[in-house]
Structure formats: C-alpha cells, structure tokens
C-alpha cells in the first residue's frame, strides 16, 4: 500500500488537455531615424538675403541719380535750338597783314639765329614755290588749342577726300613744346597730310593770323584766295577748296573770313 505522502505523479495523458503552443511575438521593424532638421534660410539671391539685395539696389540707384545730376550741363539748350559753334582761340590783336590777292610769302621766318625754313616732321623743307599748280590749304593749329581739336578731324577727312584732285593740305602747328610732341599727336590721330612744327612761331608771325585755328587758301598761281579765322566744318572747307582746285575758275572763289564770336574768347597763356 502506498504512502499517501508519496508524491503523486500526474499522467500527462490523464490530465487536462495540454494548452497549444503560444504564438511567437511579432518582431518590431526598426523605425527609420528622423531626418535632421533643415536650417532655416531666408529667401534671397545666392548667399545674400533679401534685405542685403534691397540695400545694394538702393545704393546703385542713388549713385546713378547723383552721377546723372552731376554730368548734366547747367543751362543746356532745349531740343531744337541751335548749338553754338566753337570760335577761334585768340593769340593777339589783329595786325594788318596778308590780303586776298596777295602772293603768299614763302614759309621762311626771321629767327634770332637767322632765317628759319619751315620743314615737315621728317625734316624736309616746305616751299610754296614747289607747290605751284596745286591748290594749297594752310591750316595754323596747335594741340593745346580746344577749337583746333574740334577742327582736326575735318581737316584730316577733307585732305583724304581731295588727295588725288590737286589739293595740298599743310598743317602748321604753332608754339608746341617740341617737334616730337607734334609727331606723336599726328601719329595718334592719324594725320596723313603734311604736318610742320613752327616751334618758335616765326612762320605764324610772318602770316599774322590773330588766333587759332586759321585757314589760308592759296590758288594754283600762288595767290591768297581766302581766309577763315575760325574752325571749319566739312561743308565750309569744301566750299573754300572747290573754287581753287586746278582747272577751276579763279573768279568763283569768294573771300570768306569768319569773325570770332563776341563772347570773350580765351587768350593765350603768357
């Protein structure tokens, strides 16, 4: 007989119905890491904010307005009104000298060391007697003369136009610092006509023009046909040249001497 205190062994088959196997717990999917927060960026242009761009635009506009006001000439003429032409640069009072019809003197002056013969920039003497049979335009000018600078392009263009029609253009630069300065000016502005440097002013005093620029037109026979004591326009220069070309009627040339404007012309320095 068994001892009731003996442990009772339970029979699995006799016991209650065994519980089914528990379902496995589902595995949790890893959550993606949150994206880093984008830094706040103000709208603008490139690395600049709208405020910086606006300030830059205002500065540019203000500068443009100031420059416009500074460059507009005071008392400018209204549209449609004539623009005053440049007048001659006076060097001295008019002195009686050549007249229309006089034979143009040779380009020789009396200097302190004797006779001064005008020569071109290469040193070749210039003599009017060698130019007989051709029309000659003598143009007294200077690189320091503002009205002359206005006229120089006209002289250059007209000289090129009439080069094959019997016209010789002779530009005599007056009282420059040196011949090399005149040569540099002629090269810079492509002056292909004959240029001479009257550094001492002896030839200028021989012809006695009162100011610069002064143009003297000489016919093929060597006589003075006309004077112009002011800057010439292209039309004005052609009006003086056409009547003195070889083969033109001598009587068709009219004396044209333009007076200096009455508005206090600039005088020559010392």
Secondary structure as GFF3:
##gff-version 3
##sequence-region A 1 270
A	DSSP	beta_strand	44	45	.	.	.	ID=ss1
A	DSSP	beta_strand	48	49	.	.	.	ID=ss2
A	DSSP	alpha_helix	50	71	.	.	.	ID=ss3
A	DSSP	beta_strand	89	90	.	.	.	ID=ss4
A	DSSP	beta_strand	108	111	.	.	.	ID=ss5
A	DSSP	beta_strand	114	117	.	.	.	ID=ss6
A	DSSP	three_ten_helix	128	131	.	.	.	ID=ss7
A	DSSP	beta_strand	135	141	.	.	.	ID=ss8
A	DSSP	alpha_helix	146	161	.	.	.	ID=ss9
A	DSSP	beta_strand	167	174	.	.	.	ID=ss10
A	DSSP	alpha_helix	179	188	.	.	.	ID=ss11
A	DSSP	beta_strand	194	198	.	.	.	ID=ss12
A	DSSP	alpha_helix	202	207	.	.	.	ID=ss13
A	DSSP	beta_strand	211	212	.	.	.	ID=ss14
A	DSSP	beta_strand	214	218	.	.	.	ID=ss15
A	DSSP	beta_strand	224	228	.	.	.	ID=ss16
A	DSSP	alpha_helix	234	242	.	.	.	ID=ss17
A	DSSP	three_ten_helix	250	252	.	.	.	ID=ss18
###
